Amino acid sequence: MADKDALLIEEQALFERERGLAEWEATLMEQEQGVVQSERAFKKRNKTLLNLVSYVAEQEANLRRRAEAIGPEASLLVGERLSDDGGAGGLPQGGVGLADQRSVMIERRRELLEIRTALVEEREALVAQRYEAIDQAEGATAEVEKRLLEREREISEALRELITSSASLQSDDDDDGEEDEDEEPASARQAHGPPGGSAPVSSSVRHTQHKSASNDIGREPLEVVGGDVSSDSPKRSEAPGSRGEDEVTRRRKGRARARTNQFRITLEALIDGVEDNHFFAYRDDGPEDVPGVFISTPNLLKVGREVRVRVGLGSGLLEATGIVGWRRQRGEAGGPPGMGVELLNLSDSDRALIQGWTEEHPPVRI
């Protein structure tokens, strides 16, 4: 248990570090997008300036040719006026994108993405194995509880049989004794009670009943049938009916405990009409049937698994219990991988929330 707790602590610490790294990467991506926009704006402006430089150079060449055609004095005048290079030499000749450094960084990022992709695939497989292990453990636990309930029923039936037959068993033992036949033994008087009275439960049987009750803390106590223990007793004929009723009660309690002890999983999703999450309805559903929720996720649960869902619908929030009705594996036709959850026990407010949403966004028919 200590090792498992240590693993949970380490996994939680990794979750926090990964979350911080993801936030850092998101900030860096925003900065990179800003740099890309700045570079594009600069290149556009620089291209305009280069075109202007070409135009000015062409105008200057035309001016010098015209001055030469006029005469030496005109050429000298133009040369004095255009003594400098006009500022065109101030433009950056090389690129500003740091192409070499960016190429190296792109290659390193590509290698890292391949490693991270492989790691995510391994983590996804491990998560699926952990879900499978949880389902198997729940199945084994339910089987053990079923056997324990069956054993409890057998013990209860054995205790009833012991209580109803204890007096006759003690009488048989006393008949084998060496006491006087004319005088009724004290043990027999204790078993049969006073003449005409009802037969009390013997002290040994009472002790057995008390011990069984102490081991059944929190369960329904056993009902002890009183009255005469003879074969023609009317009260004894009621014992089989009570035994059947107790068995039904125990089975119901067992199912309730199994449902309560089941590992509950909460699925969270946002339905905004854009993402893959949506409401669905079966083709044979009527107008009064409540649609289910399709939750897009690669981590699939078994069909029939009970879950809780927390779904955001615009400004509303739907929290309900559901059952996994169907699944779509990765690569299957029809859309992304995910699960169709059929909703159970919805309140009037939840139904109104779903109806208001599906009136504007009809559910997908499957």
C-alpha positions, 0 to 999 in steps of 0.5 A: 500500500505504501508503494502504491501511495508513493506512485500516486504522489509521484504521478501527481507531481508529474501532472503538476510539472506537465501542466506548468510545462504546457502553460509555458509552451502555450505562452511561448507559442503566443510569443512565436506567433507574434515574432512570425507576424513581425517578421512578415510585416518587416519583409513586406515593408522591406520589399516595398523599400527595395522596389522604391530603391530600384525606382530611384536608381532608375530615375537617377540614371535617366537624369545623368543621361539627360545631363550628359546629353546637354553638356559637361556643365550639366553633368557637373551640376548633376554630379554635385547635386547627387554626391551621396548614394541617397541612403539606399545602402542603409537597408539590411542586405541579409535576412532577419529570420536567423534561418540557420538557427531556426533550422537547427531548432526545427530539427530538434523540435521534430525529434522531441515531438516523435519522442513525446508522441511515442510516450503519449501512446505508451501512457494511453495504453497504460491508462487503458490497462489500468481501467481494465484492471479496475474492471477486473478487480470490481468483478472479482469483488462482486463475485466474492460478495456474492459467495459471502451472501450465499454463505450467509444464507446457508448459515441462517438456514442452518441456524433456523433448523438448529433452533427449531429442532434443538428441543427434540435433539435434547430429548433424544439424548436424555432418553439414552440416560440412566435416570428414573423413568418415572421422574422427568429429568431436569434437562427435559423439563427445561427443554419442554417447559411447564405443562401446557406452556410454550417451549423456550429456546434452550440456553445452548441454542440461545448462545449460538443465536447471540454469537451469530448476531454479533457477527452480523453487525449492520445486517438485518437480525434473524427472526426466531420463530417461537411456539411449540416445536412439534410437527403439527405446530401452526407457527412452524409452518410459517418459517419457510415463508419468512426464510424466503422473504429474508433471502430476497431482502438479503439479495436486494441489500447485496445489490445495493452494497455492490452498487455503493462500493463500485468505483465511480468515474466522472466524465467531464465535457463541454458541448458548444456546437463546435467540438466533437461532444454532442447529444445523440438519439437512437433512430427508434426513439420517440419525442418523449425519450431523453437523448444521450451524451456522446463524449469524445475521448480515446479512453473508453470504458466497458459498455454497461459501466455506470458513470457520472457526467458533468456537461457544460451547456452554454451557461448551464451545467448538467450533472447526472448519472448515466450508463455507457451504452455504446463505444466508438473505437479509434479508426472506426467510421462515423466520427472520433473515438468516444462513448455514448452515455445514456442518462438516468434519473433526470430531474425536471430542471435537467430535462428542461436544460437538455430540451432547451439546448436540443431545440437549437442543436438537434441530437445526432441520430444513430 
